[in-house]
């Protein structure tokens, strides 16, 4: 499933995986979120509900552009820098193309919606 992430009037397209967590996330869309910076590696935001971790591995090693769910805190995490393996991190999908919009400092207004 394709989604659109609009950050500060810049649009990014992403593809979600076909997993229980990603399907549940897509069912929450559209979402208006405030993406906060976390350790200058990722942008994070609380989700309205927790996602299922059924069929998910114990952890994940994200790449730049990965859209993930951090199960221990119940939040969305979108990586704009490389990071190492983290227990409790679940892959949801990946941004296609530039992630420049995420590299801006401070909290960022974002809208995430399905592409029909």
C-alpha positions in Angstrom: 0.0 0.0 0.0 1.3 3.4 -0.9 1.0 6.3 1.5 1.8 10.0 1.3 3.7 11.9 4.1 3.4 15.6 3.9 5.9 17.5 6.1 5.9 21.3 6.1 4.4 21.3 2.6 6.9 18.8 1.3 5.5 15.5 0.0 7.1 12.1 0.3 5.7 8.8 -1.0 6.2 5.6 0.9 5.2 1.9 0.6 3.9 0.0 3.6 4.7 -3.7 4.1 2.0 -6.4 4.1 2.2 -7.2 7.8 -0.4 -7.0 10.6 1.3 -3.9 12.1 1.5 -2.1 8.8 -2.1 -3.0 7.9 -3.3 -1.7 11.3 -1.3 1.5 10.8 -2.8 2.1 7.4 -6.3 1.7 9.0 -5.5 4.7 11.2 -4.9 7.0 8.3 -5.2 9.9 7.7 -3.2 11.1 10.7 -2.1 14.6 11.6 1.0 14.3 13.8 3.7 16.4 15.3 7.1 14.7 14.5 9.6 15.3 17.3 13.3 14.9 16.8 14.8 11.9 18.8 18.6 11.8 19.2 19.1 13.5 15.8 18.4 10.1 14.1 14.7 9.8 13.8 11.4 11.7 14.0 8.9 10.2 16.4 5.2 10.7 17.2 2.7 9.1 19.4 0.0 7.1 17.6 -3.7 7.1 18.7 -3.6 3.3 19.5 -0.9 0.6 19.9 -0.2 -1.6 16.9 -0.1 -5.4 16.8 3.3 -7.0 16.9 2.0 -10.4 15.8 4.4 -12.0 13.3 7.0 -9.3 14.0 10.6 -10.2 14.8 12.0 -9.3 18.2 13.7 -6.2 16.8 14.9 -4.4 13.6 18.0 -2.6 12.2 16.5 0.4 10.4 17.9 2.1 7.3 17.5 5.8 6.3 14.0 6.3 5.1 12.5 3.4 7.1 9.1 3.9 8.8 8.8 1.9 12.0 6.8 1.3 15.1 8.6 1.2 18.5 6.4 -1.2 20.4 7.7 -0.5 24.0 6.6 3.2 23.7 3.8 2.8 21.2 5.1 5.4 18.8 5.9 5.9 15.1 9.6 6.4 14.3 10.8 7.6 10.8 14.6 7.3 10.4 16.5 10.1 8.6 19.9 8.9 9.8 21.4 5.4 10.1 20.8 3.6 13.4 21.6 0.2 14.8 19.4 -2.8 15.7 16.8 -2.1 18.4 14.7 -4.6 20.3 11.0 -3.8 20.0 11.3 -1.9 16.7 8.9 -3.1 14.0 9.3 -2.2 10.3 6.1 -0.7 8.7 7.5 0.5 5.4 9.9 2.7 3.5 10.0 6.2 2.0 10.8 6.2 -1.7 13.1 9.0 -2.7 14.3 12.0 -0.8 13.8 12.3 2.9 15.1 15.9 3.1 11.9 17.2 4.6 12.6 15.1 7.8 16.1 16.6 8.3 14.7 20.0 9.4 15.2 20.8 13.1 12.5 20.9 15.7 9.0 19.5 15.7 7.5 19.2 12.3 3.8 19.2 11.4 3.0 16.1 9.3 0.0 14.5 7.6 0.1 10.9 6.7 -2.6 9.6 4.3 -3.3 6.7 1.9 -2.7 7.2 -1.8 -5.8 5.9 -3.6 
